[in-house]
Amino acid sequence: TTDGSNIKQMINLTVNCDKSKTSKPRVCITNDGEIDDKNSYVHLLYYANEMNLVGLVQTSSFAHWAGSSNGAGVTSMGASGDKAYAWPGTKWQSEFINDYAKIYPNLRVHDKNYPTPQYLQSIVKIGNIGYMGDMDEATEGSEHMRKLILDDVPGPLYITAWGGLNTVGRALRDIHDEYGNTEKWESIRQKIYDKVRIYMWYGQDGKN
């Protein structure tokens, strides 16, 4: 005190921080299932409370694809795209989330904002995986991203390309095909410019 009485008082103050009330980045992950992506995926799940995950999309890359009757995919090592190339399958994301479900109750002890395993399973999508650079057709992964890009949720949408960008490219191509020749195109294109943040690792769709 300032009056010379030297009176002291202790106050216990508890501050509750509800992260659901704060703005978390909206993030859509794309990956090719390579071992580094699997390791990063585990890391991602431990930090899933720090972001608003809105998509977990498997795609292809120059090193990993499922195989396709279209032989267009060719790597510098000469492997043709009509055969599966170091492909991890499409079940591993769900299997990793099943493991996440086992520790989910303990994660919730530390932060109640960890997403439920059921929610994470709902945003697992398979994108364009036929061969390196595959953009032949719309997939559930590209369609999911198309809807995310066009929705009216405020704030940026972060799309990370751990593998190839082909599924992202297909989503953007479908948006252009739908609106490119309409009077809405200028506003749609500006919306994409303002909203979408793409982070690409290494450029994994080949030299072109």
KEKE-3310 file (N, C-alpha, C; in steps of 0.2 Angstrom, whole numbers, plus 5000, padded with zeros to 4 digits):
npx = (5004:5001:5000:5008:5004:5007:4999:4995:4988:4983:4978:4970:4969:4961:4962:4952:4956:4947:4950:4942:4936:4944:4953:4957:4969:4962:4965:4969:4976:4986:4994:5006:5007:5020:5034:5039:5029:5020:5026:5025:5012:5008:5014:5006:4993:4995:4996:4984:4974:4978:4974:4962:4957:4952:4952:4959:4968:4973:4985:4994:5012:5028:5035:5026:5012:4996:4993:4988:4977:4980:4995:5003:5011:5027:5043:5059:5067:5062:5050:5035:5018:5008:5009:5008:5017:5028:5017:5007:4995:4977:4972:4979:4978:4966:4969:4979:4972:4963:4972:4975:4963:4964:4972:4965:4956:4965:4972:4962:4961:4971:4968:4953:4949:4954:4951:4937:4940:4930:4926:4939:4940:4930:4934:4944:4949:4951:4961:4967:4976:4981:4993:5009:5006:4992:4977:4965:4952:4938:4939:4934:4943:4947:4935:4931:4940:4937:4925:4928:4936:4927:4918:4909:4915:4923:4940:4957:4961:4971:4981:4991:5004:5010:5014:5011:5004:4993:4980:4975:4977:4967:4955:4955:4955:4942:4934:4937:4932:4919:4915:4923:4919:4908:4899:4902:4915:4926:4924:4924:4937:4944:4941:4947:4960:4961:4958:4964:4979:4993:5004:5018:5028:5043:5039:5032:5027:5034:5046:5038)
npy = (4994:5012:5020:5018:5008:4996:4985:4969:4959:4943:4937:4925:4921:4914:4910:4906:4899:4898:4890:4888:4900:4908:4913:4901:4895:4890:4874:4864:4849:4841:4826:4813:4801:4797:4791:4802:4810:4802:4803:4816:4817:4811:4820:4831:4827:4828:4841:4845:4853:4866:4871:4873:4860:4856:4848:4833:4827:4814:4813:4812:4811:4814:4803:4794:4785:4778:4770:4769:4767:4777:4781:4792:4797:4799:4797:4804:4793:4784:4776:4771:4778:4769:4759:4755:4765:4764:4764:4768:4764:4768:4768:4771:4784:4784:4773:4779:4789:4781:4776:4788:4790:4781:4788:4800:4803:4806:4817:4826:4829:4838:4848:4853:4856:4848:4840:4828:4810:4805:4817:4820:4808:4811:4821:4815:4812:4806:4811:4815:4802:4794:4794:4803:4820:4818:4824:4820:4819:4825:4822:4815:4821:4833:4839:4842:4851:4861:4865:4870:4881:4889:4892:4903:4905:4916:4923:4917:4902:4889:4879:4865:4858:4843:4833:4831:4845:4842:4838:4850:4858:4852:4856:4870:4871:4866:4875:4886:4881:4881:4894:4902:4908:4916:4930:4931:4928:4937:4941:4929:4925:4935:4932:4920:4924:4932:4924:4911:4902:4894:4882:4875:4861:4858:4855:4843:4838:4834:4840:4849)
npz = (5000:4999:5009:5020:5029:5026:5022:5016:5003:4996:4981:4972:4956:4942:4925:4912:4897:4883:4868:4858:4856:4850:4836:4824:4812:4797:4789:4776:4772:4760:4755:4750:4756:4758:4768:4775:4775:4783:4795:4798:4798:4810:4819:4816:4821:4834:4836:4833:4839:4838:4827:4814:4807:4791:4780:4775:4763:4752:4739:4724:4719:4712:4716:4722:4717:4713:4702:4685:4671:4661:4654:4657:4667:4671:4678:4682:4684:4675:4678:4673:4673:4672:4681:4698:4709:4722:4731:4745:4748:4752:4765:4776:4782:4789:4798:4806:4812:4819:4829:4835:4841:4852:4861:4862:4873:4883:4877:4878:4891:4892:4883:4878:4865:4856:4840:4837:4834:4825:4818:4812:4804:4795:4786:4779:4763:4746:4734:4718:4712:4702:4694:4692:4693:4690:4684:4678:4681:4691:4709:4725:4734:4726:4724:4737:4741:4732:4736:4749:4745:4739:4748:4761:4773:4784:4783:4779:4769:4772:4761:4761:4752:4753:4745:4728:4718:4711:4714:4720:4709:4701:4708:4707:4693:4690:4696:4688:4676:4679:4681:4673:4661:4664:4671:4684:4686:4688:4702:4708:4705:4712:4725:4727:4726:4737:4748:4747:4753:4747:4752:4746:4745:4739:4726:4718:4706:4696:4682:4675)
capx = (5000:5005:4999:5012:5001:5010:4994:4996:4982:4984:4972:4971:4965:4961:4960:4951:4956:4944:4953:4937:4933:4949:4953:4963:4969:4959:4970:4968:4982:4987:5000:5006:5008:5027:5036:5040:5022:5017:5029:5022:5005:5008:5015:5000:4988:4997:4995:4977:4970:4980:4972:4955:4958:4946:4953:4965:4967:4978:4986:5000:5018:5033:5038:5021:5005:4992:4993:4982:4977:4984:5002:5006:5015:5034:5048:5066:5070:5059:5045:5029:5012:5002:5010:5009:5024:5029:5011:5006:4988:4973:4969:4984:4976:4961:4972:4983:4967:4961:4977:4974:4957:4966:4974:4961:4954:4971:4973:4956:4963:4976:4965:4946:4948:4956:4945:4936:4942:4925:4927:4945:4938:4925:4938:4949:4947:4956:4961:4970:4981:4982:5000:5012:5002:4986:4972:4961:4945:4937:4939:4932:4948:4947:4929:4931:4944:4933:4919:4932:4938:4921:4913:4909:4918:4928:4947:4961:4961:4978:4981:4998:5005:5016:5015:5010:4999:4988:4973:4974:4976:4960:4950:4955:4953:4935:4931:4937:4928:4912:4914:4927:4915:4902:4900:4904:4922:4930:4923:4927:4945:4947:4940:4953:4967:4961:4957:4968:4986:4995:5011:5021:5035:5048:5036:5032:5023:5039:5049:5034)
capy = (5000:5018:5025:5016:5003:4989:4979:4965:4954:4939:4936:4919:4922:4908:4913:4900:4901:4893:4891:4888:4906:4912:4912:4897:4895:4884:4871:4858:4846:4836:4822:4808:4795:4794:4790:4808:4813:4799:4805:4823:4816:4810:4827:4835:4825:4830:4848:4847:4857:4872:4874:4871:4856:4856:4843:4828:4824:4811:4815:4808:4815:4811:4797:4789:4785:4772:4767:4771:4765:4782:4780:4799:4799:4796:4800:4804:4786:4780:4772:4773:4779:4764:4754:4758:4766:4765:4767:4766:4763:4774:4766:4773:4790:4781:4769:4783:4792:4776:4776:4795:4789:4778:4793:4806:4805:4809:4823:4831:4831:4844:4853:4850:4858:4842:4837:4821:4806:4805:4822:4819:4803:4814:4825:4811:4812:4803:4815:4813:4798:4789:4795:4809:4825:4816:4829:4818:4820:4827:4817:4817:4826:4839:4842:4844:4858:4866:4868:4874:4887:4893:4893:4909:4906:4922:4922:4913:4895:4887:4873:4863:4852:4839:4829:4835:4850:4840:4838:4857:4861:4850:4860:4876:4870:4865:4882:4890:4878:4882:4901:4906:4912:4919:4937:4930:4925:4942:4941:4922:4925:4939:4928:4915:4928:4935:4919:4904:4902:4888:4881:4869:4858:4855:4855:4836:4835:4833:4846:4853)
capz = (5000:4998:5015:5025:5033:5024:5022:5010:5002:4991:4977:4968:4950:4937:4919:4908:4890:4878:4862:4853:4855:4847:4828:4823:4805:4793:4786:4772:4771:4755:4756:4745:4760:4759:4775:4779:4776:4788:4801:4799:4800:4818:4822:4815:4825:4841:4836:4829:4843:4837:4820:4812:4801:4787:4775:4775:4756:4749:4732:4721:4718:4707:4719:4724:4714:4714:4696:4681:4664:4658:4655:4656:4672:4670:4682:4679:4684:4670:4680:4670:4677:4671:4686:4705:4711:4729:4733:4752:4749:4754:4771:4781:4786:4794:4803:4810:4816:4824:4834:4838:4845:4858:4866:4862:4880:4887:4874:4880:4898:4892:4879:4876:4859:4851:4836:4838:4829:4820:4814:4807:4798:4790:4782:4775:4756:4742:4728:4711:4714:4697:4692:4694:4690:4688:4684:4673:4683:4698:4714:4731:4736:4723:4725:4744:4741:4728:4741:4754:4742:4737:4754:4763:4779:4783:4784:4774:4769:4770:4758:4761:4747:4756:4739:4722:4718:4706:4717:4721:4703:4698:4711:4704:4686:4690:4698:4682:4671:4680:4682:4669:4656:4667:4674:4691:4686:4691:4709:4711:4705:4717:4731:4727:4727:4744:4753:4747:4754:4746:4753:4742:4747:4734:4719:4717:4701:4690:4680:4671)
cpx = (5004:5004:5003:5010:5004:5005:4995:4990:4984:4978:4974:4966:4966:4958:4959:4951:4953:4946:4948:4934:4938:4950:4959:4963:4966:4964:4968:4975:4982:4994:5000:5007:5015:5029:5037:5033:5018:5019:5026:5015:5004:5009:5009:4995:4989:4996:4988:4973:4972:4978:4965:4956:4952:4946:4960:4965:4974:4979:4992:5006:5022:5035:5032:5014:5002:4992:4987:4983:4980:4991:5006:5011:5022:5039:5054:5069:5067:5053:5038:5023:5007:5004:5010:5016:5025:5023:5009:4999:4984:4970:4973:4981:4971:4964:4976:4977:4964:4966:4976:4968:4959:4968:4970:4958:4959:4972:4968:4958:4967:4972:4958:4945:4951:4950:4944:4938:4937:4925:4933:4943:4934:4928:4943:4946:4953:4955:4964:4976:4984:4989:5002:5008:4995:4980:4966:4954:4944:4936:4936:4936:4947:4941:4928:4935:4940:4928:4922:4934:4932:4916:4914:4912:4924:4935:4950:4960:4968:4978:4989:4999:5011:5018:5015:5004:4993:4981:4971:4972:4969:4955:4949:4953:4945:4931:4931:4933:4920:4910:4918:4924:4909:4904:4902:4912:4926:4930:4925:4934:4947:4946:4945:4959:4967:4961:4962:4976:4989:5003:5013:5027:5038:5045:5037:5028:5028:5041:5044:5028)
cpy = (5006:5023:5023:5011:4996:4983:4976:4960:4950:4937:4930:4920:4916:4911:4906:4903:4896:4894:4891:4895:4911:4909:4907:4896:4889:4881:4865:4855:4841:4833:4816:4801:4793:4794:4797:4811:4809:4801:4812:4823:4815:4816:4831:4834:4827:4837:4850:4851:4865:4875:4871:4867:4855:4851:4839:4824:4820:4812:4811:4813:4811:4804:4792:4791:4778:4767:4769:4768:4770:4782:4787:4800:4795:4800:4800:4797:4781:4775:4775:4773:4774:4758:4758:4759:4768:4768:4764:4764:4769:4773:4769:4779:4788:4777:4773:4787:4787:4775:4783:4794:4786:4783:4799:4808:4808:4816:4828:4833:4838:4850:4850:4852:4853:4840:4830:4816:4805:4811:4822:4814:4806:4818:4822:4810:4809:4808:4812:4809:4793:4789:4802:4815:4824:4822:4827:4820:4822:4821:4819:4822:4833:4843:4845:4851:4863:4869:4872:4881:4892:4895:4901:4910:4911:4919:4918:4906:4893:4880:4871:4857:4849:4835:4834:4840:4848:4841:4846:4860:4859:4854:4866:4876:4869:4871:4886:4888:4880:4890:4905:4910:4915:4926:4936:4929:4931:4942:4934:4922:4929:4936:4923:4919:4930:4930:4913:4906:4895:4887:4875:4867:4855:4855:4847:4833:4835:4840:4851:4856)
cpz = (5000:5004:5021:5030:5031:5024:5015:5009:4996:4987:4972:4962:4945:4931:4915:4901:4885:4871:4856:4851:4851:4840:4827:4815:4802:4789:4782:4770:4765:4756:4751:4749:4760:4766:4779:4780:4782:4795:4803:4801:4808:4821:4822:4820:4832:4842:4833:4833:4842:4830:4819:4806:4797:4781:4776:4768:4754:4741:4730:4721:4713:4710:4721:4720:4714:4708:4692:4674:4659:4659:4655:4661:4671:4674:4679:4679:4679:4672:4676:4674:4676:4676:4693:4706:4718:4732:4740:4753:4751:4761:4777:4785:4791:4799:4808:4815:4821:4830:4838:4843:4852:4863:4866:4869:4884:4884:4877:4887:4897:4888:4876:4869:4853:4847:4838:4833:4823:4815:4809:4802:4793:4785:4778:4768:4752:4735:4722:4712:4708:4695:4693:4690:4687:4689:4680:4674:4690:4703:4720:4734:4733:4724:4732:4744:4737:4732:4746:4751:4740:4743:4756:4770:4779:4785:4779:4775:4767:4767:4758:4756:4750:4750:4733:4723:4714:4708:4718:4714:4700:4701:4708:4697:4686:4692:4691:4676:4672:4680:4677:4664:4658:4670:4681:4692:4690:4699:4712:4711:4711:4724:4732:4729:4735:4749:4753:4748:4753:4748:4750:4744:4741:4727:4716:4711:4694:4688:4677:4676)
residu = (THR:THR:ASP:GLY:SER:ASN:ILE:LYS:GLN:MET:ILE:ASN:LEU:THR:VAL:ASN:CYS:ASP:LYS:SER:LYS:THR:SER:LYS:PRO:ARG:VAL:CYS:ILE:THR:ASN:ASP:GLY:GLU:ILE:ASP:ASP:LYS:ASN:SER:TYR:VAL:HIS:LEU:LEU:TYR:TYR:ALA:ASN:GLU:MET:ASN:LEU:VAL:GLY:LEU:VAL:GLN:THR:SER:SER:PHE:ALA:HIS:TRP:ALA:GLY:SER:SER:ASN:GLY:ALA:GLY:VAL:THR:SER:MET:GLY:ALA:SER:GLY:ASP:LYS:ALA:TYR:ALA:TRP:PRO:GLY:THR:LYS:TRP:GLN:SER:GLU:PHE:ILE:ASN:ASP:TYR:ALA:LYS:ILE:TYR:PRO:ASN:LEU:ARG:VAL:HIS:ASP:LYS:ASN:TYR:PRO:THR:PRO:GLN:TYR:LEU:GLN:SER:ILE:VAL:LYS:ILE:GLY:ASN:ILE:GLY:TYR:MET:GLY:ASP:MET:ASP:GLU:ALA:THR:GLU:GLY:SER:GLU:HIS:MET:ARG:LYS:LEU:ILE:LEU:ASP:ASP:VAL:PRO:GLY:PRO:LEU:TYR:ILE:THR:ALA:TRP:GLY:GLY:LEU:ASN:THR:VAL:GLY:ARG:ALA:LEU:ARG:ASP:ILE:HIS:ASP:GLU:TYR:GLY:ASN:THR:GLU:LYS:TRP:GLU:SER:ILE:ARG:GLN:LYS:ILE:TYR:ASP:LYS:VAL:ARG:ILE:TYR:MET:TRP:TYR:GLY:GLN:ASP:GLY:LYS:ASN)
# end
